[in-house]
Amino acid sequence: ITGYLPDDAIARTLSETDIVLLPYTAGGPIQSAAAGWALACRRPIVATDVETFTVIAAERPCMHLTKADSPEALAAGIRRVAGDPAYRESLAREAGLYAEAH
């Protein structure tokens, strides 16, 4: 899903999502509403290693980080998370714990 979703559709849409992708380019973003929603909805996340996400992942292992600006690294991250149900569940659980703390 790309683009705008009304607030009342976000949680429902995310609950139907297997993995949330946050493929930002190097240098951005300062903040991400999509990341906040994904964390709050306890979704496993594959994100690029921009500063915002590295700070979050340093606090809790709630995101699988890949190299920014590398489609190959992003694809490998997706395969890693998609192929390991226990890891996916761990990311989702940690996402919820991070969201509860913030």
Long-range contacts (C-beta under 8 A, 24 or more apart in sequence): 10-37, 10-41, 11-37, 11-40, 11-41, 14-38, 14-41, 14-43, 15-41, 17-43, 18-44, 18-82, 18-88, 19-43, 19-44, 19-45, 19-46, 19-78, 19-81, 19-82, 19-88, 20-44, 20-45, 20-46, 21-45, 21-46, 21-47, 21-74, 21-78, 22-46, 22-47, 22-48, 22-53, 22-63, 23-47, 23-48, 23-74, 24-48, 24-50, 24-53, 24-68, 25-50, 25-68, 25-69, 26-50, 26-68, 26-69, 36-99, 38-95, 39-95, 39-96, 39-98, 39-99, 40-96, 40-99, 41-95, 42-92, 42-93, 42-95, 42-96, 42-99, 43-92, 43-95, 44-81, 44-87, 44-88, 44-89, 44-91, 44-92, 44-95, 45-91, 45-95, 46-74, 46-77, 46-78, 46-81, 48-74, 56-98, 59-98, 60-94, 60-95, 60-97, 60-98, 60-101, 61-90, 61-91, 61-94, 62-91, 62-94, 62-95, 62-97, 62-98, 63-91, 63-95, 64-91
